[in-house]
Amino acid sequence: MPAMPESTEPDIYPALLHFSVIAEASRDISAGLAAALAGRGAGAPPQPGPASRSGRYATFRLSAQCATRGEHASLLAALKNIPGVKMVV
């Protein structure tokens, strides 16, 4: 039987990754974003993006350096667990 390749996925790390965080506009998530990005080589503070048409949701754009897939997964989990966050893209 031929040996299976370990992974066919390209190794992209370390990488500067870009995210959009969509949250309830009524919640202040700035402290949660700062905590999630702490020590991750963020190039700039999170930037506000467009709000939803109804004004119920706010968007923030951010970038962070991740050295491994594990760091990437950890950052995604930290962002998703901020109270008021509805989606991370």
Wavefront OBJ file of the C-alpha trace (Angstrom):
o trace
v 0.000 0.000 0.000
v 1.455 3.434 -0.900
v 2.264 5.839 1.928
v -0.292 8.574 2.453
v 1.042 12.119 2.293
v 1.023 13.804 5.690
v -0.746 16.888 4.412
v -1.673 18.305 1.062
v -2.348 21.678 2.637
v 0.267 24.370 1.972
v 2.126 25.747 4.979
v 1.238 29.447 5.093
v 2.534 30.251 8.568
v 3.789 32.602 9.833
v 1.178 34.863 8.275
v -0.435 38.250 8.718
v -4.150 37.451 8.798
v -7.031 39.882 8.281
v -10.447 39.553 9.928
v -13.810 41.309 10.034
v -15.676 41.072 13.320
v -19.421 41.702 13.303
v -20.926 42.553 16.685
v -24.033 44.036 18.252
v -23.711 47.817 17.954
v -25.126 48.239 21.456
v -22.130 46.394 23.007
v -18.682 47.912 23.499
v -16.300 45.164 22.387
v -13.139 47.286 22.240
v -11.672 45.832 25.468
v -12.380 42.294 24.252
v -10.735 42.981 20.888
v -7.678 44.470 22.612
v -7.388 41.430 24.903
v -7.723 38.972 21.993
v -5.045 40.811 19.992
v -2.611 41.337 22.877
v 0.822 39.963 21.996
v -0.192 38.871 18.501
v 1.712 41.419 16.440
v -1.312 43.446 15.412
v -0.210 46.048 12.906
v -2.796 48.626 13.939
v -5.708 48.884 16.341
v -9.038 47.495 15.110
v -10.657 49.868 12.618
v -14.416 50.450 12.602
v -16.130 49.372 9.417
v -19.601 50.003 8.067
v -22.622 49.489 10.316
v -25.613 47.479 9.216
v -28.391 49.355 7.461
v -30.592 49.137 10.569
v -27.711 50.145 12.866
v -28.077 46.977 14.916
v -24.617 45.600 14.033
v -21.163 47.169 13.844
v -18.139 45.887 11.947
v -14.487 46.059 12.947
v -11.538 45.214 10.713
v -8.326 43.930 12.231
v -5.079 42.187 11.392
v -2.873 39.918 13.484
v 0.318 37.917 13.032
v -0.054 34.162 13.648
v 2.999 31.900 13.664
v 1.123 28.580 13.578
v -2.257 27.050 12.780
v -2.762 26.661 16.545
v -2.288 30.396 17.130
v -4.744 31.083 14.301
v -7.350 28.787 15.885
v -6.730 30.315 19.316
v -7.245 33.847 17.972
v -10.470 32.858 16.189
v -11.801 31.291 19.389
v -10.872 34.381 21.431
v -12.618 36.693 18.957
v -15.754 34.531 18.768
v -15.994 34.383 22.575
v -16.144 38.169 23.052
v -19.627 39.021 24.408
v -21.660 40.697 21.676
v -19.696 39.217 18.747
v -21.977 37.539 16.239
v -19.550 36.538 13.478
v -15.849 36.512 12.599
v -14.957 36.450 8.909
l 1 2 3 4 5 6 7 8 9 10 11 12 13 14 15 16 17 18 19 20 21 22 23 24 25 26 27 28 29 30 31 32 33 34 35 36 37 38 39 40 41 42 43 44 45 46 47 48 49 50 51 52 53 54 55 56 57 58 59 60 61 62 63 64 65 66 67 68 69 70 71 72 73 74 75 76 77 78 79 80 81 82 83 84 85 86 87 88 89
